[in-house]
Amino acid sequence: MTELNETSWQERLSRDLDANYGAFIEANQEQMCRIAASFRLDRAATEECVEEAFVAVYRCLYPLSPERIASYKIVAYLTVAVQNRAKDAVNRRAEQNIRELSLPNESQDQGSAKESDLADMGAFCPELLYLEKEGEEEFYELLKRNLPPETVIMLIEHFVHGFSYKELAKKYNFSANTIKSKITRGIHCLRNSQDIQALKETR
């Protein structure tokens, strides 16, 4: 079915929400799946985000009068709903990956480096080395408080597990320069964080 513009959907859905919502889903589902998939979600997660967004939009519109429905930018609202759910899915996946990460041991998957490069992280932000020695849990909690989950994972896998920029680029389908940029920005954010400033004051 050909996708209609925003005004057309406002008119159709305000006239009869239940009769036309199926057509609204059919017309916009493919586009919404492309949006969700752009967050590097797998097919199942993509479809789940889109389905939840359509349900959320319907629940929002259902109690409204036809006049209120006609005033909503429904496709734009749906797009934001899909994006928000995709971001949540990415963060949940990253949080799960963070929980599964710990300091290196012989049974865990490691990068090509024979030893972890925590010294490299310390060269940028010496307080992190101090905190890591104090306790693994506090070390990871500080990272999670100050950085997006995806960046936390990349930092840990690069500095702690020894993965190179090239290896991470292949794993996450980014360029090596993009990986390096994300890690560098993450380190700078940590260095300027309130947590690190507090550590400097207590040492």
C-alpha positions, 0 to 999 in steps of 0.5 A: 500500500502506498504510504500517505502523507501526514495530513491524509492520515490525520484525516482518515484516523480522525474519521474512524480510528479503528477502521483505518488503523490497520491500513496505517500499520500496513502503510508505515510498517516497512519504513518504521522497520528500516528506522529501527534496524538503523540502530543495528538491531536484529530482526526480532528486536526490530519487529518488537520495537515497531510493534510496541510503537504501533500499540503505543500510538493507538493507545494514545489516540484511542481516548481522544476526540476526532478533533484532537486526533486530527491535530496530531502529527501521527506519523511523526509521533510514531517515528519518535516512538520507534526511535525511543524503543530502538534506543532502549533496546540498544541500551538493554543489550549493552547493559546485558553485555556489560554485566557479562564482562569482567576483568580478563581471565583465561576462560574469556574471549580476548583480543589479539593483545596478549595482555590488557592495556589498562596502562594505556587507559591510565595514561589518559586518566590515571584515576581509573587505574587507581579505582580499578585497583580498589575494586572491580565493581566500583570501576565498572559502576563509574564507567556506566554512570558517565558513559553510554553503554555502547562506549563502556563496552568498547572501552572495556573490550579495548583496554581490559580485554585487549581488542584492537580498533580493527577487531572492534570495527569488525565486531561492531560494523564501524570503521576503525577510525570511528571506534578510535573516536568513540573510545577517545571521546569516552576517555575525555568524558571520564577525565572531566566527569565529577566522579574523576574530579572527586577521586583527584580530591581524595587521593 
